């Protein structure tokens, strides 16, 4: 037995007890959770299984706990089991069992933490999807960091994930963008409903350098060219900004192609088959109020113009027809109203909104310096761009800081705080732990001390060593929970508050390498080098899930 399969051991013991006593095996859960007691004196791990099952099988929880404790006491690797309160099981493992975690982690390497929690799920993950009418700004940047981290975490939990960017290249916004470029090229102010910022003039001049004959042309002739070139240049800039941020999309999906390819008409036909389309006042509607939406939605206006909602419906149906089991949307705070209507689309299409569609809403981001709001961008007018954020703080600080907090709350980033080289800065604190271990291992190599092919796990018996080993053993379950709850910040919290903290505490009291040339290299030296390498592996793997580097030197 190892700490990693302790939960399976507890379930196996429960099965044996049930069979012996003739209890209903169907009451046994498929999995059970193991907890770390807050007070280490209560044991290494705790289980509430007896409390969960007692009433189901007609036994007092404490009586069932006693039977489980007796059965578990016969299992190899379990030192003792105590019953607490109404039926809690407090389990202590042999030191040798706990110590095997370091070997498990090191031998798994980059694969450690990966699990099969979401195996078999095919997920379409759409995020950012900013209009191609301006640079990526700070609000988009939060979803870029969170979305890409979530993509990595979902894949680590066994899901098949496709990351997708929906390009809003059909409709009035891109038309206003083209008119703004045309005005700038002719030295005129932006239209009242157009776009401002220096970037409009920059793109307009770039288009004129490639198409000088556009200068002075009539709008009817010039606007299609400004539309096509401006769209291509802006989309290229968006792609490059995101790539610099470490965010790669598997699919860039064009709304215009959705319309041009007949997908909207196809979607309307599918919705008609389900019986939820009706006509009123010359317009075509989808009866979304049948599925808790606050009002029915127009698909085609009385003038024959298709609505954005029609494209939304077509896009969802297109995703499902591409074989995705779940369509996961990451939307900004101003899109809260989309939750009901998107779920209603799924229901109208004959799907189960609880299973096939999921919408996450992220709150706003504020950027400050020493507590004062950072000035607005000159290039983009009234926003701060992703590129400006990266120039100010760098990729690692930006990604980590944006992903480490729950998206349910507004986030304020202080440039001075997230670039500070001190333990007060969370990203520095975690990266420094990795660099500290890398330095230790370099020091060992310089002294010609190798980790050795193996070690005696029972030697890792110091309280600080056992705490660190238990923390490292939890990484796969942390990843699985972060994936299941769609909460990348759980990885950051685990790295900060558990791994880095436990390692620094271990290193402060447990000597790893000999202090002098005369001091011998012992078996304990080898064991602690394995533990250090295991910690480095977990930190590197965790940072990679957040798209953050694990530096060797700082």
Secondary structure, DSSP 8 states (H G I E B T S, - for coil): --GGGHHHHHHHHHHHHHHHHT--GGGS-S----B--SSGGG-SEEE-HHHHHTGGGTS-HHHHHHHHHHHHTTSTTEEEEEEETTTEEEEEE-HHHHHHHHHHHHHHGGGTT---TTTT-EEEEE-----TTS--BHHHHHHHHHHHHHHHHHHHTT-EEEEEEEE--SSHHHHHHHHHHHHHHTT----TTS--SHHHHHHHHHHHHH-GGGTT--HHHHHHHHHHHHHHHHHHHHHHHHHHTT---SEEEEHHHHHHTTHHHHHHHHHHHHT-EEEETTEEEE-GGGGT-SS-EEEE-TTS-B-HHHHHHHHHHHHHHTT-SEEEEEEEGGGTTHHHHHHHHHHHTT--HHHHEEEEEE--EEEEETTEE----TTTSSS-BHHHHHHHH-HHHHHHHHHSS-TTS-EEEEHHHHT--STTSHHHHHHHHHHHHHHHHHHHHHTT----S---GGG--SHHHHHHHHHHHTHHHHHHHHHHHT-THHHHHHIIIIIIHHHHHHHHHS--S-SSTTS---HHHHHHHHHHHHHHHHHHHHHHHTT----S--
